[in-house]
Amino acid sequence: MSWGLQNRLARIINPRTHRTVMLAIDHGYFLGPTSGLEVPRETLKPIQAYADTLMLTRGVLRTSVDPCSPTPIVLRVSGGTSILTPLSNEGITVAMEDAIRLNVAGVALSIFVGSEHERQTLLNLAHLVDEGERYGMPVLAVTAVGKEMNRDARYLGLCCRIAAELGAHFVKTYYCEDFESVVRNCPVPIVIAGGKKLPEKDALRLTYQAIQSGACGVDMGRNIFQSEDPAAMIQAVRAIVHENKNVDQAYELFQSLRSQREPERMLA
Ligand code: R5P
């Protein structure tokens, strides 16, 4: 791995804890305006400071993130579909040259294993890895799961391993039962997506279980920005990821931070 690539990766995954809290706000790339993300700049205000990395699209980066902000960026560079069309039919949407111009720390692309467009998305990944190696840019492979796929260790293990074999530098997938085996069989770090909004304590449990099973962190969206208190929630997630707190300790932190802000919320 080149010095530049390692340096960029160290901006994403904290070299001290070997963990990361990535904040995913890229949902609009196929969903359009998403609940909680209608005005991304507003969504980011109370929570950006607690994210190790932001994962987003080029359009949201340019319009909604201060260029002087120190938070490293993982740029989504795949897309070309919407919720109205087969999602798996993705292409690469950003030139590596623009990713470099935007000074991002990494690029992210989805693969759709088992779908109609499996080959196309896997070849997209291989191409992106070639470019990433050429320019020192880490590649995050996102294992997208179609409605018809089971989110079990067998399927997710297959997706993560294929992503790593094709050269992804780290992988994003979903937590599942026997997640240890998914991690064991994947030679690169894994972060988990949060998935649909859950009650806060359940989302913290999901985070805890993933970390205990060997995930190096989260790339979480809806369970943070759709929380009744996004700033409290991201700090509680951080406590698990970086400080090895358990679910009860993290939930207690969430409640205490939330109650401190109660008067502010009442006035808003
Ligand atoms: C998945 O393809 C995208 O990166 C999503 O926007 C991201 O995974 C969503 O994160 P979450 O499931 O935590 O809202």
Boltz pocket constraint, residues with backbone or C-beta under 6 A from the ligand:
constraints:
  - pocket:
      binder: B
      contacts: [[A, 24], [A, 25], [A, 26], [A, 27], [A, 110], [A, 142], [A, 144], [A, 192], [A, 193], [A, 194], [A, 195], [A, 196], [A, 219], [A, 220], [A, 221], [A, 222], [A, 223]]
      max_distance: 6.0
